Protein backbone atom coordinates (compact mmCIF):
# COMPACT_ATOMS: atom_id res chain seq x y z
CA UNK A 1 0.00 0.00 0.00
CA UNK A 2 1.41 3.33 -1.04
CA UNK A 3 1.44 6.33 1.26
CA UNK A 4 0.95 9.92 -0.02
CA UNK A 5 2.72 12.64 1.86
CA UNK A 6 1.42 16.25 1.66
CA UNK A 7 3.84 19.10 1.70
CA UNK A 8 3.95 21.09 4.91
CA UNK A 9 1.60 24.16 5.07
CA UNK A 10 3.47 27.36 4.71
CA UNK A 11 2.62 30.34 6.90
CA UNK A 12 1.12 33.45 5.15
CA UNK A 13 3.57 36.23 4.61
CA UNK A 14 3.37 39.11 7.01
CA UNK A 15 1.67 42.34 5.96
CA UNK A 16 3.89 44.75 4.25
CA UNK A 17 4.12 48.33 5.21
CA UNK A 18 4.26 49.38 1.57
CA UNK A 19 1.13 51.41 0.82
CA UNK A 20 1.47 50.67 -2.88
CA UNK A 21 1.21 46.93 -2.37
CA UNK A 22 -2.05 44.92 -2.33
CA UNK A 23 -4.32 45.82 0.61
CA UNK A 24 -5.74 43.13 2.86
CA UNK A 25 -9.46 42.82 3.53
CA UNK A 26 -10.63 44.85 6.51
CA UNK A 27 -11.03 43.09 9.78
CA UNK A 28 -14.73 42.91 10.75
CA UNK A 29 -16.25 42.27 14.15
CA UNK A 30 -16.10 43.71 17.60
CA UNK A 31 -12.37 43.34 17.85
CA UNK A 32 -11.67 45.37 14.67
CA UNK A 33 -9.56 48.43 15.21
CA UNK A 34 -11.26 51.70 14.28
CA UNK A 35 -9.55 55.01 14.08
CA UNK A 36 -11.28 57.95 15.81
CA UNK A 37 -12.41 60.83 13.58
CA UNK A 38 -10.96 64.20 14.37
CA UNK A 39 -13.12 67.36 14.85
CA UNK A 40 -12.02 68.85 11.55
CA UNK A 41 -12.91 65.66 9.65
CA UNK A 42 -16.36 65.49 11.31
CA UNK A 43 -17.14 69.11 10.40
CA UNK A 44 -16.04 68.49 6.82
CA UNK A 45 -18.25 65.39 6.53
CA UNK A 46 -21.22 67.28 7.97
CA UNK A 47 -20.77 70.15 5.54
CA UNK A 48 -20.59 67.67 2.66
CA UNK A 49 -23.84 65.87 3.64
CA UNK A 50 -25.87 69.01 4.54
CA UNK A 51 -26.93 70.00 0.92
CA UNK A 52 -28.09 66.44 0.23
CA UNK A 53 -30.23 66.40 3.40
CA UNK A 54 -31.84 69.76 2.53
CA UNK A 55 -32.67 68.49 -0.97
CA UNK A 56 -34.32 65.37 0.46
CA UNK A 57 -36.43 67.46 2.90
CA UNK A 58 -37.93 69.71 0.15
CA UNK A 59 -41.65 69.14 -0.63
CA UNK A 60 -42.32 67.40 -3.93
CA UNK A 61 -42.99 69.75 -6.84
CA UNK A 62 -45.52 68.87 -9.51
CA UNK A 63 -44.09 69.54 -12.91
CA UNK A 64 -46.46 70.36 -15.69
CA UNK A 65 -44.58 68.27 -18.22
CA UNK A 66 -44.87 65.14 -16.06
CA UNK A 67 -47.87 62.89 -16.33
CA UNK A 68 -49.72 62.05 -13.11
CA UNK A 69 -49.09 58.60 -11.77
CA UNK A 70 -51.96 56.16 -12.28
CA UNK A 71 -54.04 55.34 -9.18
CA UNK A 72 -53.20 52.26 -7.19
CA UNK A 73 -54.81 49.17 -8.48
CA UNK A 74 -55.24 50.53 -12.00
CA UNK A 75 -53.45 48.92 -14.88
CA UNK A 76 -50.60 51.12 -16.08
CA UNK A 77 -50.99 52.65 -19.50
CA UNK A 78 -48.81 51.06 -22.18
CA UNK A 79 -45.56 52.81 -22.69
CA UNK A 80 -44.60 54.09 -26.04
CA UNK A 81 -41.55 52.57 -27.63
CA UNK A 82 -38.47 54.76 -27.28
CA UNK A 83 -37.50 56.65 -30.38
CA UNK A 84 -34.15 55.41 -31.56
CA UNK A 85 -31.75 57.45 -33.56
CA UNK A 86 -31.92 55.59 -36.85
CA UNK A 87 -30.77 58.45 -39.00
CA UNK A 88 -32.64 61.09 -40.90
CA UNK A 89 -35.86 60.17 -42.66
CA UNK A 90 -35.95 59.42 -46.33
CA UNK A 91 -35.83 62.43 -48.57
CA UNK A 92 -33.35 64.44 -46.52
CA UNK A 93 -30.15 62.87 -47.87
CA UNK A 94 -27.23 61.60 -45.91
CA UNK A 95 -25.89 64.95 -44.88
CA UNK A 96 -28.23 65.41 -41.88
CA UNK A 97 -30.34 68.43 -41.07
CA UNK A 98 -27.56 70.98 -41.04
CA UNK A 99 -26.96 73.76 -38.53
CA UNK A 100 -29.87 75.34 -36.63
CA UNK A 101 -31.27 78.54 -38.07
CA UNK A 102 -33.85 80.88 -36.48
CA UNK A 103 -37.40 80.66 -37.88
CA UNK A 104 -37.32 84.19 -39.31
CA UNK A 105 -34.08 83.53 -41.19
CA UNK A 106 -35.22 80.31 -42.84
CA UNK A 107 -36.28 80.57 -46.46
CA UNK A 108 -40.00 80.08 -47.00
CA UNK A 109 -40.68 77.26 -49.39
CA UNK A 110 -44.18 76.57 -50.69
CA UNK A 111 -45.00 73.38 -52.45
CA UNK A 112 -48.15 74.82 -54.09
CA UNK A 113 -49.43 78.29 -54.96
CA UNK A 114 -51.67 79.91 -52.30
CA UNK A 115 -55.41 79.63 -52.67
CA UNK A 116 -57.26 82.73 -53.80
CA UNK A 117 -59.30 84.24 -51.01
CA UNK A 118 -61.80 87.06 -50.87
CA UNK A 119 -61.15 90.42 -49.27
CA UNK A 120 -60.21 90.11 -45.63
CA UNK A 121 -62.58 91.40 -43.04
CA UNK A 122 -61.56 94.40 -40.99
CA UNK A 123 -60.19 93.45 -37.63
CA UNK A 124 -62.65 93.94 -34.87
CA UNK A 125 -62.26 93.60 -31.17
CA UNK A 126 -64.36 90.90 -29.70
CA UNK A 127 -66.95 92.20 -27.32
CA UNK A 128 -69.47 90.38 -25.15
CA UNK A 129 -71.37 87.69 -26.98
CA UNK A 130 -74.88 88.97 -27.80
CA UNK A 131 -77.79 86.90 -26.46
CA UNK A 132 -79.29 84.43 -28.87
CA UNK A 133 -82.73 85.43 -30.12
CA UNK A 134 -85.64 83.49 -28.72
CA UNK A 135 -87.36 80.96 -30.90
CA UNK A 136 -90.42 82.37 -32.66
CA UNK A 137 -93.71 81.52 -31.02
CA UNK A 138 -95.99 79.06 -32.73
CA UNK A 139 -98.85 80.82 -34.51
CA UNK A 140 -102.27 79.39 -33.59
CA UNK A 141 -104.69 78.45 -36.37
CA UNK A 142 -107.01 81.32 -35.43
CA UNK A 143 -104.24 83.84 -36.06
CA UNK A 144 -103.48 82.25 -39.43
CA UNK A 145 -107.11 82.61 -40.44
CA UNK A 146 -107.09 86.26 -39.37
CA UNK A 147 -103.98 86.94 -41.39
CA UNK A 148 -105.60 85.33 -44.40
CA UNK A 149 -108.50 87.75 -44.06
CA UNK A 150 -106.20 90.74 -43.65
CA UNK A 151 -103.95 89.93 -46.59
CA UNK A 152 -106.36 88.18 -48.99
CA UNK A 153 -104.15 85.09 -48.92
CA UNK A 154 -105.73 81.73 -49.58
CA UNK A 155 -102.91 79.90 -47.84
CA UNK A 156 -100.77 81.48 -45.16
CA UNK A 157 -99.26 78.23 -43.90
CA UNK A 158 -95.92 76.82 -45.02
CA UNK A 159 -95.93 75.67 -48.62
CA UNK A 160 -95.11 72.04 -49.24
CA UNK A 161 -91.43 71.79 -49.94
CA UNK A 162 -90.81 75.53 -49.45
CA UNK A 163 -90.30 78.18 -46.78
CA UNK A 164 -93.23 79.35 -44.63
CA UNK A 165 -95.14 82.33 -45.92
CA UNK A 166 -94.62 85.61 -44.01
CA UNK A 167 -97.75 87.75 -44.29
CA UNK A 168 -96.31 90.41 -41.95
CA UNK A 169 -93.95 91.66 -44.65
CA UNK A 170 -94.78 93.52 -47.80
CA UNK A 171 -93.44 92.61 -51.21
CA UNK A 172 -90.48 94.96 -50.88
CA UNK A 173 -89.47 93.32 -47.57
CA UNK A 174 -90.59 96.03 -45.11
CA UNK A 175 -92.52 94.92 -42.04
CA UNK A 176 -96.23 95.74 -42.10
CA UNK A 177 -97.55 98.15 -39.43
CA UNK A 178 -99.89 97.06 -36.68
CA UNK A 179 -103.54 97.93 -37.05
CA UNK A 180 -103.48 100.20 -33.98
CA UNK A 181 -100.50 102.12 -35.36
CA UNK A 182 -102.19 102.44 -38.74
CA UNK A 183 -105.31 103.85 -37.08
CA UNK A 184 -103.17 106.38 -35.22
CA UNK A 185 -101.49 107.41 -38.47
CA UNK A 186 -104.88 107.89 -40.12
CA UNK A 187 -106.06 110.05 -37.21
CA UNK A 188 -108.86 107.68 -36.25
CA UNK A 189 -107.78 107.20 -32.62
CA UNK A 190 -104.81 107.10 -30.31
CA UNK A 191 -102.83 103.88 -29.97
CA UNK A 192 -104.48 103.06 -26.63
CA UNK A 193 -107.98 103.84 -27.88
CA UNK A 194 -107.31 101.83 -31.04
CA UNK A 195 -106.36 98.76 -28.99
CA UNK A 196 -109.54 99.11 -26.93
CA UNK A 197 -111.72 99.49 -30.02
CA UNK A 198 -110.07 96.48 -31.68
CA UNK A 199 -110.68 94.32 -28.60
CA UNK A 200 -114.31 95.48 -28.53
CA UNK A 201 -114.84 94.48 -32.17
CA UNK A 202 -115.49 98.01 -33.44
CA UNK A 203 -112.83 98.01 -36.18
CA UNK A 204 -113.20 96.58 -39.68
CA UNK A 205 -110.50 95.99 -42.27
CA UNK A 206 -111.84 95.73 -45.81
CA UNK A 207 -115.28 95.12 -44.32
CA UNK A 208 -114.14 92.29 -42.01
CA UNK A 209 -114.26 92.74 -38.21
CA UNK A 210 -110.81 92.44 -36.61
CA UNK A 211 -110.82 91.89 -32.84
CA UNK A 212 -107.30 90.51 -32.31
CA UNK A 213 -104.65 92.79 -30.84
CA UNK A 214 -101.41 92.90 -32.79
CA UNK A 215 -103.03 92.33 -36.19
CA UNK A 216 -101.17 93.93 -39.09
CA UNK A 217 -102.49 95.57 -42.26
CA UNK A 218 -101.20 96.70 -45.61
CA UNK A 219 -101.19 100.41 -46.45
CA UNK A 220 -103.71 99.87 -49.24
CA UNK A 221 -106.30 98.19 -47.00
CA UNK A 222 -109.35 100.14 -45.87
CA UNK A 223 -109.78 100.64 -42.11
CA UNK A 224 -113.22 101.57 -40.74
CA UNK A 225 -114.47 102.25 -37.20
CA UNK A 226 -117.98 101.53 -35.98
CA UNK A 227 -119.82 104.84 -35.35
CA UNK A 228 -120.95 103.69 -31.93
CA UNK A 229 -117.27 103.34 -30.84
CA UNK A 230 -116.61 106.98 -30.01
CA UNK A 231 -120.05 107.36 -28.45
CA UNK A 232 -119.73 104.29 -26.26
CA UNK A 233 -116.10 105.04 -25.46
CA UNK A 234 -117.13 108.39 -24.00
CA UNK A 235 -119.72 106.80 -21.72
CA UNK A 236 -118.79 106.29 -18.09
CA UNK A 237 -119.88 102.86 -16.97
CA UNK A 238 -121.05 101.60 -13.58
CA UNK A 239 -120.63 97.90 -12.86
CA UNK A 240 -122.50 95.78 -10.31
CA UNK A 241 -120.71 92.67 -9.11
CA UNK A 242 -121.69 89.86 -6.74
CA UNK A 243 -118.45 89.69 -4.76
CA UNK A 244 -117.49 86.31 -3.30
CA UNK A 245 -115.53 85.74 -0.10
CA UNK A 246 -111.76 86.23 -0.43
CA UNK A 247 -111.73 89.33 -2.65
CA UNK A 248 -111.11 92.84 -1.36
CA UNK A 249 -113.13 95.85 -2.50
CA UNK A 250 -110.23 98.16 -3.31
CA UNK A 251 -106.59 97.62 -4.17
CA UNK A 252 -105.02 94.17 -3.65
CA UNK A 253 -103.65 93.71 -0.14
CA UNK A 254 -102.10 90.94 1.97
CA UNK A 255 -102.08 88.53 -0.96
CA UNK A 256 -105.80 88.97 -1.74
CA UNK A 257 -106.96 90.02 -5.20
CA UNK A 258 -109.13 93.00 -5.94
CA UNK A 259 -112.77 92.45 -6.87
CA UNK A 260 -112.06 94.39 -10.07
CA UNK A 261 -110.00 91.42 -11.28
CA UNK A 262 -113.27 89.49 -11.61
CA UNK A 263 -114.49 91.87 -14.32
CA UNK A 264 -113.69 89.99 -17.50
CA UNK A 265 -115.56 89.12 -20.65
CA UNK A 266 -116.06 85.51 -19.53
CA UNK A 267 -117.59 86.53 -16.16
CA UNK A 268 -120.11 88.95 -17.72
CA UNK A 269 -123.61 87.83 -16.70
CA UNK A 270 -125.58 86.45 -19.63
CA UNK A 271 -128.77 88.03 -18.23
CA UNK A 272 -127.40 91.58 -18.53
CA UNK A 273 -130.06 93.68 -20.27
CA UNK A 274 -128.02 96.85 -20.74
CA UNK A 275 -126.93 96.00 -24.27
CA UNK A 276 -123.38 97.18 -23.52
CA UNK A 277 -120.34 95.22 -24.61
CA UNK A 278 -117.25 94.83 -22.46
CA UNK A 279 -113.88 96.21 -23.54
CA UNK A 280 -110.69 96.81 -21.51
CA UNK A 281 -111.09 100.60 -21.59
CA UNK A 282 -113.97 100.29 -19.15
CA UNK A 283 -111.54 99.20 -16.44
CA UNK A 284 -109.66 102.48 -16.60
CA UNK A 285 -110.59 104.71 -13.68
CA UNK A 286 -113.00 102.11 -12.27
CA UNK A 287 -113.24 102.56 -8.48
CA UNK A 288 -115.41 100.96 -5.77
CA UNK A 289 -118.26 103.13 -4.48
CA UNK A 290 -118.29 101.76 -0.96
CA UNK A 291 -116.57 98.84 0.67
CA UNK A 292 -117.48 95.24 1.42
CA UNK A 293 -115.37 93.21 3.85
CA UNK A 294 -113.17 90.42 2.53
CA UNK A 295 -115.24 87.82 4.43
CA UNK A 296 -118.55 89.26 3.17
CA UNK A 297 -120.43 88.65 -0.06
CA UNK A 298 -123.03 90.45 -2.12
CA UNK A 299 -123.59 93.60 -4.13
CA UNK A 300 -120.55 95.79 -4.80
CA UNK A 301 -120.60 98.88 -7.02
CA UNK A 302 -117.61 99.96 -9.13
CA UNK A 303 -117.98 103.07 -11.25
CA UNK A 304 -116.18 105.51 -13.54
CA UNK A 305 -118.77 108.19 -12.83
CA UNK A 306 -117.88 110.56 -10.03
CA UNK A 307 -121.52 111.53 -9.60
CA UNK A 308 -122.45 107.95 -8.72
CA UNK A 309 -119.55 107.69 -6.25
CA UNK A 310 -120.58 110.93 -4.54
CA UNK A 311 -124.18 109.75 -4.29
CA UNK A 312 -123.19 106.48 -2.61
CA UNK A 313 -120.23 107.37 -0.39
CA UNK A 314 -120.31 111.16 -0.16
CA UNK A 315 -120.45 112.93 3.19
CA UNK A 316 -124.14 113.78 2.71
CA UNK A 317 -125.07 110.36 1.27
CA UNK A 318 -128.43 109.05 2.47
CA UNK A 319 -128.72 105.90 0.30
CA UNK A 320 -129.92 102.80 2.13
CA UNK A 321 -127.90 99.58 2.15
CA UNK A 322 -129.59 96.31 3.07
CA UNK A 323 -127.81 93.26 4.51
CA UNK A 324 -128.77 89.73 5.51
CA UNK A 325 -126.70 88.69 8.54
CA UNK A 326 -126.49 85.22 10.06
CA UNK A 327 -125.58 85.35 13.76
CA UNK A 328 -125.00 83.16 16.83
CA UNK A 329 -125.45 84.00 20.52
CA UNK A 330 -122.12 84.18 22.34
CA UNK A 331 -123.74 83.43 25.73
CA UNK A 332 -125.63 80.41 24.38
CA UNK A 333 -123.83 79.09 21.27
CA UNK A 334 -125.96 75.90 21.20
CA UNK A 335 -129.25 77.75 20.81
CA UNK A 336 -130.56 77.40 17.26
CA UNK A 337 -133.81 79.41 17.38
CA UNK A 338 -132.46 82.84 18.19
CA UNK A 339 -135.52 84.69 16.93
CA UNK A 340 -137.56 83.49 19.95
CA UNK A 341 -134.68 83.39 22.45
CA UNK A 342 -132.62 86.56 22.11
CA UNK A 343 -134.02 89.37 24.30
CA UNK A 344 -135.75 92.23 22.53
CA UNK A 345 -133.40 94.67 24.26
CA UNK A 346 -130.55 93.46 22.03
CA UNK A 347 -132.41 94.44 18.89
CA UNK A 348 -133.34 97.77 20.44
CA UNK A 349 -129.66 98.54 21.03
CA UNK A 350 -128.81 97.53 17.46
CA UNK A 351 -131.47 99.88 16.11
CA UNK A 352 -130.25 102.92 18.01
CA UNK A 353 -127.92 103.90 20.83
CA UNK A 354 -124.56 102.30 19.93
CA UNK A 355 -121.29 104.23 19.65
CA UNK A 356 -118.34 103.29 17.41
CA UNK A 357 -114.99 105.11 17.38
CA UNK A 358 -116.37 107.70 19.78
CA UNK A 359 -119.22 108.61 17.44
CA UNK A 360 -122.91 107.76 17.80
CA UNK A 361 -124.33 105.70 14.96
CA UNK A 362 -127.27 106.75 12.86
CA UNK A 363 -130.54 104.93 13.53
CA UNK A 364 -130.83 101.58 11.72
CA UNK A 365 -133.66 99.20 10.92
CA UNK A 366 -132.98 95.73 12.35
CA UNK A 367 -135.41 92.81 12.32
CA UNK A 368 -135.42 89.01 12.29
CA UNK A 369 -135.53 87.43 8.83
CA UNK A 370 -135.63 83.84 10.13
CA UNK A 371 -134.51 81.89 13.20
CA UNK A 372 -130.79 82.72 12.79
CA UNK A 373 -130.73 85.61 10.33
CA UNK A 374 -131.11 89.33 10.91
CA UNK A 375 -131.98 92.00 8.37
CA UNK A 376 -130.03 95.28 8.64
CA UNK A 377 -130.85 98.49 6.76
CA UNK A 378 -128.18 101.17 7.25
CA UNK A 379 -127.67 104.69 5.94
CA UNK A 380 -123.95 104.83 6.69
CA UNK A 381 -120.98 102.59 6.19
CA UNK A 382 -118.19 102.39 8.74
CA UNK A 383 -115.46 99.78 8.65
CA UNK A 384 -116.90 96.40 9.74
CA UNK A 385 -119.83 98.28 11.21
CA UNK A 386 -122.37 95.43 11.45
CA UNK A 387 -119.87 92.97 12.94
CA UNK A 388 -118.79 95.46 15.59
CA UNK A 389 -122.42 96.36 16.38
CA UNK A 390 -123.29 92.71 16.96
CA UNK A 391 -120.26 92.15 19.21
CA UNK A 392 -121.36 95.06 21.41
CA UNK A 393 -124.67 93.32 22.19
CA UNK A 394 -123.27 89.76 22.54
CA UNK A 395 -123.86 88.37 19.04
CA UNK A 396 -121.33 86.90 16.61
CA UNK A 397 -121.64 87.32 12.84
CA UNK A 398 -121.26 84.02 10.96
CA UNK A 399 -122.17 85.24 7.47
CA UNK A 400 -123.00 88.59 5.86
CA UNK A 401 -124.44 89.36 2.41
CA UNK A 402 -125.41 92.73 0.94
CA UNK A 403 -128.56 92.43 -1.17
CA UNK A 404 -129.52 96.02 -1.97
CA UNK A 405 -128.08 99.51 -2.46
CA UNK A 406 -130.76 102.17 -2.82
CA UNK A 407 -133.22 100.94 -5.46
CA UNK A 408 -130.69 98.52 -7.02
CA UNK A 409 -131.06 94.93 -5.80
CA UNK A 410 -128.69 91.99 -6.18
CA UNK A 411 -131.44 89.88 -7.70
CA UNK A 412 -130.40 86.80 -9.67
CA UNK A 413 -126.84 87.95 -10.35
CA UNK A 414 -124.68 84.82 -9.77
CA UNK A 415 -121.80 84.83 -7.31
CA UNK A 416 -118.57 86.00 -8.96
CA UNK A 417 -120.30 87.53 -12.00
CA UNK A 418 -121.14 91.13 -12.91
CA UNK A 419 -123.44 93.30 -15.01
CA UNK A 420 -123.75 96.91 -16.15
CA UNK A 421 -125.99 99.49 -14.51
CA UNK A 422 -128.52 100.28 -17.21
CA UNK A 423 -129.46 103.79 -18.25
CA UNK A 424 -132.89 103.61 -16.62
CA UNK A 425 -131.65 102.30 -13.24
CA UNK A 426 -131.07 104.82 -10.45
CA UNK A 427 -129.87 104.38 -6.91
Secondary structure, 3 states (H helix, E strand, C coil): CCCCCCCCCCCCCCCCCCCCCCCCCCCCCCCCCCCCCCHHHHHHHHHHHHHHHHHHHCCCCCCCCCCCCCCCCCCCCCCCCCCCCCCCCCCCCCCCCCCCCCCCCCCCCCCCCCCCCCCCCCCCCCCCCCCCCCCCCCCCHHHHHHHHHHHCCCCCCCCCCCCCCCCCECCCCCECCEHHHHHHHCCCCCHHHHHHHHHHCCEEECCEECCCCCCECCCCCCEEECCHHHHHHHCCCEEEEEECCCCECCCCECCECEHHHHCCHHHECCCCCCCCCCCHHHHCCCEECCCCCCCCEEEEEEECCHHHHHHHHCCCCCCCEEEEEEEEECCCCCCCCCCCCCCHHHHHHHHCCCEECCEECCCCEEEECCCCEEEEEECCCCCCHHHHHHHHHCEEEEEEEEEEECCEECCCCCCCCEEECCCCCCC
